Structure formats: C-alpha cells, structure tokens
Amino acid sequence: MLPAVLDGIGFRRGVLLGHSDGATIAALYGGLSGDLRVRGLVLIAPHFFTEPEGLQAIADARLQYQTGNLRQRLGKYHADVDCAFTGWNDAWLDPEFRDWNVTDAIDHLRIPVLAIQGREDAYGTLAQIEEIENRIYSPLETELLSGCGHAPHLEQESKTLQAVTGFVDRLNRIEAVEVALSLKSSQLPMPPHAHVPGQNDRPAEGFFDFVEAHAADTRQLRRLTSTTSPGRTPSICSTGAFTGKPMKCWKPCGCELHKTAGNECSCRE
C-alpha cells in the first residue's frame, strides 16, 4: 500500500516519518524496498519486537475500551471505531503474535535515521531504540525525551519538531554537498547557485530541481558510497560525515564479521 500512496502523491524524494506501528512500516520500507527516493527515516516510538510491558499496556487499553470512555474518544476519528480498535488490539494480543520480531529490517537500512522515544512510553521501552543502535549500519541520531510517553509529537511537540527539522536540514545540506561533488566528478554542468561548503548555509532555491535531471546517477552513487568496500580499513564515508562516525564495511549478507571487523568472510551473497 505504501508504494501506491507515495506514487499517488507524486513523491520524488524525501524523508519517511512514522509513529508507533507507522514507524515500523517506515523502517520496513526503508530497509527492504530499495526505493532510492527515500533519503532518510524519522521513527517515532517504533516497534521491532513485542515486550511484556507493551502487551500489558495494550491489554489495559482493551479494558478501557470495553468499560471506560476510550471508545467514545476514538469515535471522533474513525467512522467504524470498533473495526479500527479491534483490528489493532486483537492482532497485538493474539498469543501467536508474542514472537513477532522484525529487527532484521534494521540490518538492511542504508540511509540516515532519526529515532525519537519517550522515556515513559508504556507501549515500548528503550530496548527498541537500543536495538537500532546495536544493529544499524547507517548514520543514526536519537532523541530520548524525559517525562514523555508514547506520543512525543503531541506530548512534547516543540522538542520533537526541533529534532525532526534539525535532522532534515542537516540531511539536505549534506546531500547537496554530495551531489555537487558527484556532478563535478562526472563533469556535469554545475547549476548557477549550487551550494559551496563554507559559503552558503544551505543550497540555493531551485538547486534540487536541477539535480533531479541527473538524479539516477547521483542517487545510485550515494547508495554505493554509503560504506567502505569489504576487506578495507574502515573509514569515514560520504554519509559518515552525517554523524562523524566511521562506517564499517559490509556485504548484503550482513554478517557480524563485516559489521564489526570490516574483513572478508566466506559469504557468497
């Protein structure tokens, strides 16, 4: 469904932002789809596996729906409120769902990620964010908000907005530098007001419209240079500049040898 939505709105390039299950969907799409239009992800309170605390909070929500005013409150937003609630609640509380785990999607991410989580989130602990930190190969920023639950965009709107806009602004500026360098190396004509590091704060208006004419080459170049080659000494790569952290080499197999040591393995994938 998500590809159809993106095509329907004329999506050309951008960052996917999702909350809760929506964040999980964004992560799955960003890691497994290979859609080069997606430049980064903002994951707010994502879920990658079930936790006892989260399942208990969902069970509590069912009780509130059946005996409290939760059904009435949700009715303002859903034409068929029972279908909307039970479709979510019954799936999560299905006994067979307790082993649900999609952490493998993190291994395939090759684009910058911002993860935002409330420290008092009843539906997911900081273990969800730690899982991203432990598995991700690409640049990661985290924003952990004290005194905040499951909806940072509602509970701490200003801090959440600041984190998101800062992330997107940095991503835009870094991509502008990468594109300028790739255009220069391929001897393509530079746009009249291209971003020059140290001279402008951000790319001039219309810069990315020019870049779209050469998007296929520059996007592929960006993906190919997001890590160092297998078997070589790890170094700061083009996207490593996003966080200043060295990026270890990798292969599609995603084995731990490549993730931690940057050496060859016996994989043939």
N, C-alpha and C positions, 0 to 999 in steps of 0.2 A: 504493500500500500504506500509506503513512504516514497519509493521512486516515482510513483504516479503523482503524488502530491507535489514533489519537487518539480517534475516536468510540467505539471499543471500551472504552477505559479511562475514558470519561466526561470527557474533557478539556474544561474550561470556560475556563481562562485559564492562561497560564504561559509559561515560557521553554524553548525547544528547545535541548538540549545535544547536540552530536555530536562524535565523534572521527574524524579521518582522512577516509575516504570518508563516514562518518556526518556529519561536519561539512559536507561538500559537500552532502549531501542536505538537511541542515537549512537551509543557505543558499539552496538552490534553492527549497525550500518557502516559506521566509520571504520571499523576493523575488518569487516568481511566483504563489503560491497565492491571495493576498488574504485569508488566514484571519485574521480580526480577533481570534481567541482567542490568537494568538501575540504576546506582548508584547515579546519580545527573543530574542536568539540568543547562545549561547556556542559558539564554534567553536574546537575544539582540534585543532591541526595540520591545517588544512583544505587541500584541493587544488582549484585552479581551472583549472590547465593542467599539462601534462606538462613535466618538466625532465630533462635528461640525467642529473643526479645521482640523481634519484629512480628513473628507469628502470633505472639501473645497480644500485641497491640492491635493486630488485625482481628483477632477473636474478640477483643474488647469493643472494637468498632461495630462488630456484628450485634453485640448485646445492646449497644447504644442505638443502633438502627431499629432493633426489634422492640425496645422498651422505652427509649428516650425520644428526643426531638431531632435526631440526625436525619431521619427520612424526610421530615418537613424542610430542614435546612437545605438538603441536597436537591429537593424538588424544584428549587428556584433555577437550577442549572440544567436539569435533564427532563426531557419530555416523558421518558419512560424511566423513572427513577429506580424502580425495582430491578429492571434489566441492567441498568448501569452499575448498581451496587453489587448485586449478586454475581454479575459477570466477573467483577474484580475479586470480591470477597470469597466466593466459593472456590475459585481457582487457587488462590493462595492457601486456603485452609484444607484443600484436598490432601489426604495423607500421602498420596503418591508424589505430591509437589514438594515434600520436605527435602528431597535430594536434589532439587533443581539447582543447577550451577552453570553459569555461562562465562566463567572467568577466562576461558580460552580466548574470548574475543579481545581481551586486553593485550594478549601476546601479539596480535596482528596490527595493532594501531601503529601508524607511521606518521601521524600528524599531531601537532601540539594539542594539549588537553588542559583545561581548567576544571578542577573538581572542587565543588563547594558543598560543605556539610555542616549542619548544626550539631554542636556537641551534645545537645539534649534531644536528638532525634529519636523518637520512640520506635520508629519503623526500621531503623538501621543504625548500627554502631559505626565507630570509626574504623572498624575492621574492613569495611567496604573500601574506604579510601586507602588504607594500608595495602590492600590487595592490588590496587592500581599502582601504588608506589613500588611494590615489590616485583611487579610483572612487566610494567610498561617499558618499551624501548625508546619511545619518542619523548620530547620535552613535556614536562608536567609542572603545573602550578597548582597549589592547593590553597583554599581559603576555609579555615575552620572557625566557625562563629560560636562564641560562648553565649549562653543564655538564649539559644535558638533551637527550635525543633525541626520538624520535617519540611517546613516551607520557608526557607531563607528569603525568597523573593517577596514574601508577604510579611514575615516577622521582622526582618532587618533589610528592608528594601534598599536603603541608601548604600549600605556596605556591599550588598550583593551587586547592585548596579555599578558601583565603583570598580569592583573586582572584574566584572564582565567587560565593561568599556575599556579598562586598562589592558586587559588581555587582548581584546580585538585590536586595539590601537597598536600595541607592540607587534602583533602578528602582521598587520598591514604594513607597518614600516619595514619590518624585516623582509617580507615578501617583495616589497618594492626594491630593496637593495639587491635581492637575489635575481629578480627579473632584469634589473639594469645590468648586472654582471653577466647574465646569460645572453642578453641582447648584444652586449659588447663582444663577448667571446664568439658569438655566431655571426658577427659583422652585420647584424640587422641595424637599420637606421634607428637612432635614439629619438624619442619624442622630444618636442621643443622644450618641455618643462619637466623632464624626468627628475626624480628625486636623486640628489647627490649627497652621500653621507657627510655630515658636518656642515652643510649649507642650508638645508631645509629641515624643518621639524617633521614633516610628513610629505608624501608625494602630492604633487600639484593636482588640482581638479582635472579630471579627464585622463589622468595617467593610465588607470586600469582599463579604460575604454580602448586606448591604443594597444595595450598589452593583449587584449582579447584576440586581436588579429593574429598573434603568434602564440596563442595560449597552449596549443597542443604540445609544442616543443618545450616551452618553459615549465609547464606543469609536470611533464614526464621527467625533465631534468631535476626538478625539485624532489620528486619521489626517489629518483635513483641516487641522489646525493644526500639522502637523509641519514645515512650511516656510512662508516668506512667499509672497505672491502674485506671479506673474510680472510683471516690469516695475517692481516697487517696490524701494526701497532695502533691501538685506539687513539683517536684524536678528536678535537672539536670540529664538528662538521657544520654544514650550512645551517641546519636547524638547531644544532647545538648552541649556536650563538643566542638562541632564544632564552636559554637559562644559564649559559656559560658553563654547562657541564659537559665533560667529554662523553661522546656517544660510542658505545662498544659496537663492534661489528656483529653482523647477524646473517643468518640464512633463513629462507622461508620455513625451514623445519622448526626454528625457534628453540633449539635445544639449549640446555643450560651452559654447555661449553662455549657456545657462541655468545650467549648473553653475559657471561661473567669473565671469560678469559680472552675472547677475541681470537680463538685458534681454530684450525681446521678440525672437522670431525668426520666421521665415516658416513654421514648422511649423503644421499644422492639426490635429494629433492631440490 
